[in-house]
C-alpha cells in the first residue's frame, strides 16, 4: 500500500486550476440546438441495428425522433422505461462498441449518430425537473431485500418499487452507487452525478438503503432469506487478483480500484498522491481509468502493461486511444516478473510473452521500467461466501438471474454471463425484478 509519505509519490504535482481543467467533463453536454442537429442525422431505421446492440433494448430511433420534434422529456421517458440509469449509461457506456458501432451512419460514412450524447441530453433534461416520472403501484405488502446498491441493485429496486413492493437495499459502503460512485474515472461523471442520480431514482418511493452492511460480515444470506420472500444479490467483485510476482508487497504497489475510489471521493484533487513513474498492470477499463487519471494528476511517465496483444484488451479502442492521447504508453505482450526496490518499489521487471496456441507463456526476455507506483488492474474475484453454486469466479445464474437457491436472484458483476458493464448490470437488475415480481405475484 502506498501512502502520501512514500518516496516518489507526491500529492499536488499540478496546480489546482490545471487539475480542474484536466478533470473536466470528457464529453461536454449538447446545447438544445446541437442536440436537434445531431438528432436530424438519424435515419430512424425501422429494423434498427442500434437497438439490437443495446443491452437494455432502448428504442433508440424513437427517442431520437422525440428529441428532433422538441420533446426531450418524452425521449427520456422512452429511455428510462428500459434503463432507469440511462443518465449514467449515457456518460460511461462504451457506445462506440455497441449502439454507435452498429449505426447505419457509421457503416456508410464512418461517423455514427452520437447516440450517447443524445441520450444524455434527454435524460439530463428530464432529471432537472422536480417530479419523478414514475408512480408506485398500490402497495403489495411484499418485501424484497437487495444486497448491493450498485447499478444492478438500483435498477432492480426501482422496478420492484414501481410494482408496489417494499425494497430494502443493504450496501457495504457508507454511500450508495456501487461502481458508478466508486469505480469510474472522475472525468466521466462530474458534478457528483452518481450521487444525484441515486437521489433521483429514490424519488419513486418504497426504497430504503442501509449502508455499512456487508454480506458475510454483519449480514447473513440465511437471515435475509428467513425475513424476505425474495433476495437479489448485486454485490460486485470486491477482491482484487494478485500479481503473483516477487516484490508485490512493497510499498508503492496498490490496487487500481482503490486508487480510483479514493480519487472519486476526494474533495480536493491536489490531495491525491501520485508517482512520477507509474505502471498499470492490466488491459481493461479499470487499467485505462487508473492510467489516464495518473497522467492527469501530474505523473510524468505512465505505462499500461498488458500480457496479450492490443486486440485482446477488454478496454475499448476508444479507451485505448484516449489513453494514448493523454500521453500514456501502451505496452503489449508483457507480464510482471518482479518488482524491485528495498521496501519501496523503484523499478518493475516485465517479461515478454507469446502464445503458440497452447496458452500464454513467458519468453524469458525481460525489460525493466522505472516505477515509483504500480497499480494492479488485473480483474477481481467474488469476495464473499454465499453458499451458492458458482460458475468460475462468479455466482451461477439461469434465466433472469435465478441462483441455485430458491428465493435468491443475482445480477451485475457478481453473476455469471454478460459483460462487466454498467449497462449490462442495469439490464440484469431490471430483468431479475420482473422475474421476482412474477414469483411474488404467483
C-alpha positions in Angstrom: 0.0 0.0 0.0 1.3 3.4 -0.9 0.9 6.5 1.3 1.5 10.2 0.8 4.9 9.7 2.6 6.1 7.1 0.2 9.2 8.3 -1.7 8.4 9.3 -5.2 4.7 9.5 -4.6 3.6 13.1 -4.0 0.3 15.0 -3.8 -0.3 18.3 -5.6 2.0 17.8 -8.6 -0.1 20.2 -10.6 -1.7 23.5 -9.6 -5.4 23.5 -8.7 -6.6 25.3 -11.9 -4.7 22.8 -14.1 -6.2 19.8 -12.2 -9.7 21.3 -12.6 -9.2 21.7 -16.3 -7.7 18.1 -16.6 -10.8 16.6 -14.9 -13.5 18.5 -16.8 -16.3 16.5 -18.4 -14.9 14.1 -21.0 -17.9 14.7 -23.3 -19.5 18.2 -23.0 -23.3 18.0 -23.0 -25.2 19.2 -26.0 -26.9 22.6 -26.1 -30.5 22.2 -27.3 -29.8 23.4 -30.9 -26.8 21.0 -31.1 -29.0 18.1 -30.0 -31.5 19.0 -32.7 -28.8 19.0 -35.4 -27.4 15.7 -34.1 -30.8 14.1 -34.0 -31.6 15.1 -37.6 -28.7 12.8 -38.7 -30.6 9.7 -37.6 -32.3 7.7 -40.4 -34.9 6.4 -37.9 -34.4 2.8 -39.2 -37.4 0.5 -38.9 -35.3 -2.5 -38.0 -32.6 -0.5 -36.2 -29.4 -2.3 -35.6 -28.5 0.1 -32.8 -31.4 -1.3 -30.7 -30.2 -4.8 -31.2 -26.8 -3.7 -30.0 -28.1 -2.0 -26.8 -28.0 -4.4 -23.8 -31.1 -2.7 -22.4 -33.1 -2.7 -25.7 -33.8 1.1 -25.7 -35.9 2.2 -28.7 -33.2 4.4 -29.9 -34.8 5.7 -33.2 -37.9 6.6 -31.2 -36.1 8.6 -28.5 -34.0 10.4 -31.1 -37.2 11.3 -33.1 -38.7 12.7 -29.9 -35.6 14.9 -29.5 -35.9 16.1 -33.1 -39.5 17.0 -32.5 -38.6 19.1 -29.5 -39.8 16.7 -26.7 -36.6 15.6 -24.9 -38.7 14.8 -21.8 -40.6 12.2 -23.8 -37.3 10.9 -25.2 -36.0 10.5 -21.6 -39.1 8.5 -20.6 -38.5 6.2 -23.6 -35.0 5.6 -22.3 -35.9 5.3 -18.6 -38.6 2.7 -19.4 -35.8 0.3 -20.3 -32.9 1.8 -18.4 -33.6 3.7 -15.3 -29.9 4.6 -15.0 -29.9 6.0 -18.6 -28.2 9.1 -17.4 -25.1 7.4 -16.1 -25.0 5.0 -19.0 -25.1 7.9 -21.4 -21.8 9.0 -19.8 -19.9 5.7 -19.3 -21.4 3.2 -21.7 -19.0 2.1 -24.5 -21.4 3.3 -27.1 -18.6 3.2 -29.7 -18.6 -0.6 -29.3 -22.3 -1.0 -29.0 -25.1 1.1 -30.5 -22.9 3.6 -32.3 -20.8 0.9 -33.9 -24.0 -0.6 -35.3 -25.3 2.7 -36.5 -26.0 2.8 -40.3 -24.3 6.2 -40.4 -21.2 4.6 -39.0 -21.3 1.9 -41.7 -21.9 4.3 -44.5 -19.9 7.3 -43.5 -17.6 6.3 -40.6 -19.4 8.9 -38.4 -22.3 7.5 -36.3 -25.1 9.4 -34.8 -23.8 10.4 -31.3 -26.4 8.3 -29.5 -24.7 8.5 -26.1 -24.6 12.3 -26.1 -28.2 12.5 -27.3 -29.3 10.1 -24.5 -27.5 12.3 -22.0 -29.3 15.4 -23.4 -32.7 13.8 -23.0 -32.1 12.2 -19.5 -30.5 15.4 -18.1 -33.4 17.4 -19.3 -36.0 15.2 -17.5 -33.9 14.7 -14.4 -33.7 18.5 -14.0 -37.5 18.5 -13.3 -38.6 18.2 -9.7 -41.1 15.4 -10.1 -40.1 11.8 -10.5 -41.5 10.5 -13.8 -42.8 7.2 -12.3 -45.5 6.5 -9.7 -45.7 3.4 -7.4 -48.5 0.9 -7.9 -50.6 0.3 -4.8 -48.6 -1.4 -2.0 -48.5 -5.2 -2.3 -47.3 -5.8 1.2 -44.4 -7.9 -0.2 -40.9 -7.1 0.8 -37.6 -7.7 -1.1 -34.0 -7.5 0.1 -31.3 -6.4 -2.3 -27.6 -6.7 -1.3 -25.6 -4.1 -3.2 -26.5 -0.5 -4.1 -24.7 -0.6 -7.5 -26.3 -0.4 -11.0 -27.9 -3.8 -10.9 -29.3 -3.4 -7.4 -30.6 0.1 -8.0 -32.3 -0.9 -11.3 -33.9 -4.0 -9.6 -35.1 -1.9 -6.7 -36.7 0.8 -8.8 -38.6 -1.7 -10.9 -39.8 -3.6 -7.9 -40.8 -0.4 -6.1 -42.7 0.7 -9.2 -44.8 -2.5 -8.9 -45.6 -1.6 -5.3 -43.2 -3.8 -3.4 -41.2 -2.5 -0.5 -37.4 -2.8 -1.0 -34.5 -2.6 1.4 -31.1 -2.3 -0.1 -28.1 -3.3 2.0 -24.7 -2.0 0.9 -21.2 -2.5 2.4 -20.1 1.1 1.7 -21.2 4.2 3.5 -22.5 5.7 0.3 -24.8 4.1 -2.4 -23.9 3.9 -6.0 -21.5 1.0 -6.3 -19.3 1.0 -9.4 -20.9 4.3 -10.5 -19.9 6.0 -7.4 -16.5 4.4 -6.6 -15.2 2.7 -9.7 -15.4 5.1 -12.7 -13.0 7.8 -13.7 -13.8 11.2 -12.3 -13.8 12.9 -15.7 -16.6 10.6 -16.9 -19.1 11.5 -14.2 -18.6 15.1 -13.0 -20.6 17.3 -10.6 -21.4 14.5 -8.2 -23.7 13.0 -10.8 -23.7 9.4 -9.5 -25.0 10.5 -6.1 -27.5 12.9 -7.6 -28.8 10.0 -9.8 -29.3 7.8 -6.8 -31.3 10.5 -5.0 -33.4 11.0 -8.2 -34.0 7.3 -8.5 -35.2 7.0 -4.9 -37.9 9.6 -5.8 -40.1 6.6 -6.8 -40.6 5.9 -3.0 -40.7 2.5 -1.3 -36.9 2.0 -1.3 -34.8 2.1 1.9 -31.0 2.0 1.8 -29.0 0.7 4.7 -25.2 1.3 4.4 -22.3 -0.3 6.2 -23.9 -3.8 5.8 -21.6 -6.4 4.3 -22.7 -9.9 3.3 -20.6 -12.5 5.2 -19.7 -9.9 7.8 -22.7 -8.3 9.6 -25.2 -9.6 7.1 -26.2 -13.2 6.5 -27.9 -14.7 3.5 -29.7 -17.2 5.7 -31.1 -14.3 7.8 -32.2 -12.5 4.7 -34.0 -15.4 3.2 -35.7 -16.0 6.5 -37.1 -12.5 6.6 -37.7 -11.8 2.9 -39.5 -13.9 0.3 -37.0 -12.7 -2.3 -33.4 -11.6 -2.2 -31.4 -10.1 -5.1 -27.6 -10.2 -4.8 -25.7 -7.5 -6.7 -22.5 -7.5 -4.6 -20.0 -6.9 -7.4 -16.5 -8.4 -7.2 -14.7 -7.0 -4.2 -11.4 -9.0 -4.2 -8.6 -7.8 -6.5 -6.5 -10.6 -8.0 -2.9 -10.8 -7.1 0.0 -10.3 -9.5 1.8 -13.3 -8.2 5.1 -11.5 -8.7 8.1 -11.2 -6.5 8.0 -7.9 -4.6 4.2 -7.4 -4.9 4.1 -6.5 -1.2 6.4 -3.5 -1.5 5.2 0.0 -0.6 4.0 1.8 -3.8 2.1 -1.2 -5.1 -1.6 -0.5 -5.0 -5.0 -1.8 -6.2 -6.2 0.4 -9.1 -9.8 0.2 -7.9 -8.8 1.6 -4.6 -6.9 4.4 -6.3 -9.9 5.3 -8.5 -12.3 5.2 -5.5 -10.1 7.5 -3.4 -9.9 9.9 -6.3 -13.7 9.9 -6.9 -14.3 10.6 -3.2 -11.7 13.3 -2.8 -12.9 16.8 -2.2 -9.5 18.2 -3.4 -7.8 16.5 -6.3 -4.5 18.0 -5.2 -4.7 15.8 -2.1 -4.3 12.6 -4.2 -0.7 11.4 -4.2 0.7 10.0 -7.5 4.0 8.7 -8.5 6.4 10.3 -11.1 6.7 7.0 -12.9 3.5 4.9 -12.9 3.0 1.5 -14.3 -0.5 0.0 -14.5 -0.8 -3.8 -15.0 -4.0 -4.8 -16.9 -5.9 -4.3 -20.1 -9.4 -3.3 -19.1 -11.4 -0.1 -18.4 -10.0 0.0 -14.9 -6.5 0.0 -16.1 -7.2 2.8 -18.6 -9.0 4.8 -15.9 -6.1 4.5 -13.4 -3.5 5.3 -16.1 -5.2 8.3 -17.6 -6.1 9.8 -14.2 -2.5 9.3 -13.0 -1.4 11.3 -16.0 -4.0 14.0 -15.3 -2.8 14.2 -11.7 0.7 15.0 -12.9 2.6 11.7 -13.3 5.4 12.2 -15.7 5.6 8.7 -17.2 2.6 6.4 -17.3 2.6 2.9 -18.8 -0.1 0.3 -19.2 1.5 -3.1 -19.4 -0.8 -5.8 -20.8 0.1 -9.5 -21.2 -1.6 -10.1 -24.5 -1.9 -8.1 -27.8 -3.9 -4.9 -28.3 -6.7 -6.7 -30.0 -7.3 -8.8 -26.8 -7.7 -5.8 -24.5 -11.1 -5.6 -22.9 -10.8 -1.8 -22.9 -12.5 -0.4 -26.0 -10.5 1.0 -28.9 -11.8 4.4 -27.9 -10.5 4.0 -24.3 -7.1 2.8 -25.7 -6.9 5.8 -28.0 -7.9 8.1 -25.1 -5.1 6.8 -23.0 -2.6 7.3 -25.8 -3.9 10.8 -26.5 -3.2 11.7 -22.8 0.4 10.5 -23.1 0.0 7.0 -21.7 2.4 4.5 -23.1 0.7 1.1 -24.0 2.9 -2.0 -23.9 1.6 -5.3 -25.1 2.7 -8.9 -24.6 4.4 -8.2 -21.3 3.7 -9.6 -17.9 5.1 -8.6 -14.4 8.0 -10.8 -13.3 9.3 -8.9 -10.3 9.0 -5.6 -8.5 12.4 -4.2 -7.4 13.4 -1.9 -4.6 14.2 -2.1 -0.9 10.9 -1.7 1.0 9.6 0.7 -1.7 9.2 0.0 -5.4 11.5 1.8 -7.7 11.5 -0.5 -10.7 9.3 -3.1 -12.3 10.7 -6.0 -14.3 8.4 -7.2 -17.2 8.7 -10.4 -19.2 7.7 -10.6 -22.8 5.1 -13.2 -23.6 4.0 -15.2 -26.6 1.1 -17.6 -27.4 2.0 -20.5 -29.7 -1.6 -21.9 -29.5 -1.0 -23.8 -26.3 -1.5 -20.8 -24.0 0.3 -17.7 -22.9 3.9 -18.3 -21.9 6.8 -16.1 -20.9 9.7 -15.9 -23.4 12.4 -15.3 -20.8 13.3 -11.9 -22.3 12.7 -9.1 -19.9 12.7 -5.3 -19.7 12.9 -3.0 -16.6 11.0 0.2 -16.2 11.4 2.9 -13.5 8.3 2.8 -11.3 7.6 4.7 -8.1 4.0 3.5 -8.2 2.5 0.2 -9.6 -1.3 -0.2 -9.9 -2.9 -3.7 -10.2 -5.9 -3.8 -12.5 -6.0 -7.5 -13.4 -9.5 -8.3 -12.5 -11.5 -9.0 -9.4 -13.0 -12.1 -7.7 -16.0 -12.8 -5.6 -15.2 -11.8 -2.0 -18.0 -13.4 0.0 -19.2 -16.9 0.9 -22.8 -17.2 -0.1 -23.2 -21.0 -0.3 -24.4 -20.7 -3.8 -23.3 -22.6 -6.9 -20.5 -20.8 -8.7 -19.5 -20.7 -12.3 -15.8 -19.9 -12.3 -15.4 -16.9 -10.1 -19.0 -15.7 -10.2 -22.4 -16.8 -8.9 -24.0 -19.2 -11.4 -27.4 -18.0 -12.6 -30.1 -19.2 -15.1 -32.8 -17.3 -16.8 -33.4 -13.9 -15.3 -30.8 -14.2 -12.6 -32.1 -17.2 -10.6 -29.4 -18.8 -8.5 -29.1 -22.4 -7.2 -31.1 -21.3 -4.1 -34.8 -20.8 -4.2 -35.8 -17.2 -3.5 -32.4 -15.8 -4.3 -31.5 -14.0 -7.5 -28.2 -12.4 -8.6 -27.1 -9.9 -11.2 -24.3 -7.5 -12.2 -20.6 -8.3 -12.0 -21.1 -11.0 -9.3 -23.2 -13.1 -11.6 -22.2 -15.4 -14.5 -22.8 -14.3 -18.1 -22.8 -10.9 -19.7 -20.1 -8.2 -19.8 -18.9 -6.3 -16.8 -20.6 -3.1 -17.9 -22.9 -0.7 -16.1 -25.5 -1.0 -18.9 -25.4 -4.8 -18.7 -25.8 -4.7 -14.9 -28.8 -2.4 -15.3 -30.4 -4.9 -17.7 -29.8 -7.8 -15.4 -31.2 -6.0 -12.4 -34.3 -4.9 -14.4 -34.9 -8.4 -15.7 -34.5 -10.0 -12.3 -37.0 -7.6 -10.9 -39.6 -8.7 -13.5 -38.9 -12.3 -12.6 -39.1 -11.6 -8.8 -42.4 -9.7 -9.3 -43.8 -12.6 -11.2 -42.8 -15.0 -8.5 -44.2 -12.8 -5.8 -47.5 -12.4 -7.7 -48.0 -16.1 -8.4 
